[in-house]
């Protein structure tokens, strides 16, 4: 039986190529799958890959909605 690889905070930051404060905020807000092991955060690589797919799908659906709505609305014309 294969076990899921767990990533440390720094390993995930490097994997996602994001700033440490961005990952910290996502973790603290519960916006990214994470678990606390002692005083350290760990991230399941399989869950992160699923989360990335979900994020990608949501962005694609949002782009389709904007595309169907027509041209963008100008906001704040001075």
C-alpha positions in Angstrom: 0.0 0.0 0.0 1.4 3.4 -1.0 1.5 6.1 1.6 0.8 9.7 0.8 3.8 12.0 0.9 3.7 14.8 3.5 5.4 18.1 2.7 6.8 20.5 5.2 5.9 24.2 5.0 9.1 25.0 3.2 8.8 22.1 0.8 5.3 23.1 -0.2 6.3 26.8 -0.5 9.0 25.7 -3.0 6.6 23.3 -4.8 4.0 26.0 -5.3 6.7 28.7 -5.9 4.9 31.2 -3.7 6.1 33.5 -1.0 6.1 32.2 2.6 3.6 34.8 3.7 1.2 33.7 1.0 1.4 30.1 2.2 1.1 31.2 5.8 -2.1 33.2 5.1 -3.7 30.3 3.1 -2.8 27.9 5.9 -4.1 30.2 8.7 -7.3 30.9 6.9 -7.9 27.2 6.3 -8.0 27.9 2.5 -5.4 25.1 1.8 -5.5 21.5 3.1 -3.1 21.3 6.0 -2.6 19.5 9.3 -0.7 20.4 12.4 1.8 17.9 13.7 3.1 19.1 17.0 4.0 22.7 16.3 4.6 22.2 12.6 2.3 22.3 9.6 2.3 19.3 7.2 0.6 19.1 3.8 -0.5 16.0 2.0 0.9 16.2 -1.5 -2.2 14.3 -2.9 -4.6 16.7 -1.2 -2.6 19.7 -2.5 -2.7 18.4 -6.0 -6.5 17.9 -5.6 -6.8 21.5 -4.2 -4.8 22.9 -7.1 -7.1 21.1 -9.6 -10.2 22.5 -7.8 -8.7 26.0 -7.9 -7.9 25.7 -11.6 -11.5 24.5 -12.3 -13.0 27.3 -10.3 -11.0 29.9 -12.3 -12.0 28.3 -15.6 -15.7 28.4 -14.6 -15.3 32.1 -13.5 -13.7 33.0 -16.8 -16.5 31.3 -18.7 -19.1 33.3 -16.8 -17.4 36.6 -17.5 -17.0 35.6 -21.2 -20.8 34.8 -21.4 -21.7 38.1 -19.7 -20.1 40.1 -22.5 -17.8 43.0 -22.4 -16.5 44.1 -18.9 -18.1 47.0 -17.2 -15.9 50.1 -16.6 -15.8 51.0 -12.9 -14.7 54.3 -11.4 -14.6 56.5 -14.5 -13.5 60.0 -13.4 
